[in-house]
Amino acid sequence: MIAPLTESQATQIIERIRFRLKAYFDKYGLRYAVFGKSEGLDSSVIAGLLSGIPGVRPVGVILPIESDPLVQEIAREVLDHFGIPAVETDLTEQFRSIRARFTAVDGIERQVQQIVLQQGDTALAERLAREDRVALGNIKARLRMITLYHLAKRLGGVVLSTDNYSEYWMGFWTLCGDVGDIAPIQQIFKGAELYTIARVLGVPDSSLNAPPSDGLGVTPNSRDEEQLGMPYAQLDEVIALLLQRDYLAQADADRAASVAEISRVLGFDPVRVQSVADRIVGTEFKRRWPLMFTRAEIGLPPVGE
C-alpha cells in the first residue's frame, strides 16, 4: 500500500525538486524551461514548481490539435495563475497534412502494406489498412515535441517532461513525444501523491478537477481511466504491490500467484489486475529506451587500454 502524502511531506518534496532544478540550471548556465501545457494536472504541477525558482524562466506552450477549446482555457488559466508567460499555436492543420501524406495512395503506410503482403503477413496487412487512432495520437505527441524542442533551442533552454510514475510503469507515453530533458515528477505516483503536491502548490480547481486525459485515446474524448483500466488511485495501489513483489523478475507461476494475491488484498477484479501486470511487462522495452550496446558487448576494447 502507498501511504498518503501529508501536506508537510508535499512541501518538502516541492522544495527538493525546486532545489535540484535550480542547481541543474545554474550548473549548465540555463535560464529557460519550456514545457507543454494542457488542462491536466501533470503540466499544472510543472507550472507550479517552476513558478517558484529564482533565475529560472518558464515558458508554457499550448499546442492544441483537434482539441476541445476548454482545454486551452484551463491551460491559460493555470499559466496566468502562476504568472508564467504562454505561447500558443494550433497544430491541427499540420497534423492533418501529415496524416493525409501517410495514408495517401502512394504514402508510406500503403508502401509498407505492400511489403508486408509480400512477406505473407496478411493479418498485419489488414491491420495496416485500417486507421489506428493510437498511432495517430503518437503523431500528435511528436508534433508537439518538435515544437517544444524548437522553442527550447531558440531560447537556449531545455524541455521539461510532464510524465508521472504511474504512466512510467504503464508505458503510457509516446517515445520521442513525451520524453524531455528533465523529468521532475516522473517518480511521483499520480493518484496517490501528485494530487496532494498539486494542492499544496495551489493548482487551480479547474485543473485539479479535470478528468485525466492524454487527448490521444482511441476516441477523441476518451479518458485515461478507459485506456488504463482503472482510476489512478486504484492503479497506483496495483503498481506498488507488483513492484514490491518484483513482478518482472518472477517466473510465470509466481506471477499468477502474485496477481491472485494482489486482487485478494485490494478487492479488485483479477482480470483488471492482470491487465495492469501485462501492460507493465509489455512496455518494459520503453523503460529501457534507448538500448545501448556497450563496447564490450560488441567486441570492442575499453577506451584508454
N, C-alpha and C positions, 0 to 999 in steps of 0.2 A: 504494500500500500504506500501511497505517496502522502507524506504529511503536508497539510495545507500551510502555505506561507503566511506568516504574520506580517502586519504592516511594517514592523520593525525590521524583520528579515528582508522584506522587499526594499526598504530604504537602503539597507546595507548593500544589497545586490546592485541597486541603481548607482550608488556611489562608486562601487568597484568597477562596474562597466565603464562609467564615465572616466574614472582614473586611467583605466587601461587604454581607452580610446584617445584620451589626451596625450598619454605617453607615446602612443604609436604615431600620432600626427606630429608631435614635436620631434620625435626621433628622425623622421623622414622628411621633415620640412613641409608637411602637407597642411592645407588650410580648408579646402572644400570637400564636403562629404555629400555625395549625390545618392539619392535613393528614390525608388519608385513609390508613389503614394496612391493607394486605393482608399476605399472606405473602411478597410479592415483593421482589426486590432493590431496585427503584427507591425505594419508600417506606421501605425499611430504610436506604438511603443518606441519604435526607432526615432520618430519625430520628437517624442518627449525626452528621450535620452540625449539626443543631440542638442536640444534647446538649452541644456544646462552646462555646456562645456566651453569655457572661455578660450577664444582663439580658433575654435572650430566653426566653420561657416557652412551650415547645412543648406541644401537646395532640394526641395521636394518636387518631384516630377510627376505630373498627372498625365497618363497616356491612355486615354480611352480607345478601345477597339470594339465597335458594336456594343457599347456599354450603356447601361441604364444611367440616365442623367443624374439620378440620385447619388450614384457612386461618386461622381465628380463633385457634387455639392458637399457631401460629407468630407471628402478629401480636402477640399478648400477650407472647410470649417476647422478641421483639425490643424492644418498648417497655419491658419490665421491665429488660432488659439495659442499655439506655441511660438508665434512670431517668426515663422520660417517662410522665406520667400518661395513662391510657387512658380513653376513654369509649366506650360500645358500645350500639348499638341495632339490632335486626333489622328491616329494611325489606321483608321478604318479603310481608307482608300488604298493605302499601301498593302494592307493585309489582303484585301480582295484582289488586288493586282497579282500578288504572289500566288494566291490560291488559284486564280484562273490560269496562271502560267504553268503551274504544276499539273493541273488536270486537263489541260488542252489536249487536242488530238495528238500533237507532237510533243507534249510535255513530258517531263521526266517520269511521272507516275505511269504513263502509258508505255514508255520505253522500258521501264523496269518490269512492267507486267508481261511484256513480250519475252523478256529474258527469263522470267520465272516460268512461263509456259514452255519455253524451250527446254527447261530443266525438268519438266514433267510435274511441277508442283501446282496442280490445278486448284487446290484448295486455297493456297496463298494468292494465286492469280485472281480468284473470285473475290477474295477479301480486298485486294488492291483495286478492284473495280468499284468497290463501294466507298463512299465518303467516310472518313474517320474523324469524328469531332475531337477526339483526344489529340490526334496528330495535328489537326488544325489549331487546337489550343496551344500546342507547343510552338507553332509558328508565331502566334501572338506573343507568347512569353519571350521568344528570341528577338522579335522585332523591338520589344520594349527594352531588352537588354542592350541591343545595338545602340539605341538612343541614349541610354544611361551612360554607356561607356564612351560614346562620342562626346557627351557633355563633360564627363569626368576628364577626358583627355584635353578638351579645350580649356578647362578650368585648372588643369594641373592637379586634380584631386583624385579621389578613389570612389568606388561604388560600394555601398553597404547592402548586404543581403538582408532580407526580412524574414527568412525561414526560421522555424522553431523546431524543438526537439521531437515533437510528435510527428511533424511532417518528415523530419530527417529519417526516422525509423520506418515510416511507411513508404519511403521513396516518393513522397508526394511533392515533387518539384521537377522542374524541367532542366535537364542538363544543358548548360550553355544558355539558360534562360532565367535562372533564379540565383545562380551562384555568383556572388560578387567578390570583392577583395577582402572584406571584413564581415564576419558573421557574429554580431554581438549577442544575439538571442538564440542561436541555434542549439544551445544546450539547455534551453528552458522549455519545460512542458507547457503546452498552450492552455489546456483546460485546468490543470492542477496548479499552475504557478503564474502564467503570464497575465491572467486577468487581475490578480492581486497587484502585480507590478504596475499594470496599466492604471488601476485606480489610484495608487499612490502617486503616480506621475501626473494625475489629473486629466487623463484622456477623456474627451467629451463623451457624454452618454450616447450620442448618435453613432459613434464608432464602437463603443463598448457593447451596445445592444444590436449592432448589425449582425445578421446571420452570417456565420463564416462561409465564405465562398471564394474560390480562386478565380471565378469568372471564366474558367476554361473547361467546364464539365461537359458531359455528354449532351446536356441540354443547356441553352443559354442561361437559364435561371437556376440551375442545379446548385445545391449546397454541398459543402464539404462532407457533411454527415451522410449524404446519399452516396458519395463516392467512397468514403472510408468505412461505412457500415455501422457507425455509432457516433454519438456526440463525443467531443474531445475529452470531457471529464471522464467518461467511461473508457474511451480509447487509451488514455494515459495510464489507467489502472492496469489494463491488459498488457500494454507495452512494458510497464515497470516490472510486472511479475514474470513476463517472458525473459526479460534481461536478467533478472535475479536468478533465474534458473539456467542461464546461459544457453538459451534455446537453440541458437545457431550451431552450437558445438555438440548438441545431443544426437544420438542415434534415433532412427525413425520410431522405434518402440518407446523410447524415453520421451520423444516429442509428443506422441499421442497421449501418454500419461500426464505430461505437463499441461496440455490443453484441457484434459478432463478435470484435473485438479484446479486449475485456474477458473474454469467455468463453475465448478462447485463453490469455490471460495467467494467468488464475486456474484454468483447467482445469475450469470449471463448465459445466453444461448450458446452451447458449444459450437454450433455452426458459425456463429459470428466471431467467436474467439479464434476458431481455426482459420477463418478468413484473414484476420489480422496477422496471425502467425505466418500464414502462407505469403502474405504480402511482404512481410519483413524478410523472409527467405528469398522471395523472388526479386527483390530490389537490392540485394546485398552488393551487386556489381556497381550500383550507383554510389554507394558509400565508399567504394574503393577506387573511384574515378579521380584522376586518370591513372590507369595501371602502368606503372613504370618498370621496365625490365632493368635490373641492375647490371653493372658491367660484369660482375662475377657470373650472373645467371646466363649471360650470352657469350661467355668465354673470353672476355677482355681482362687484362691485368689491372689491378688497382692503380690509380694515378699516383705518381710520386715514388713508385717502387721500381 
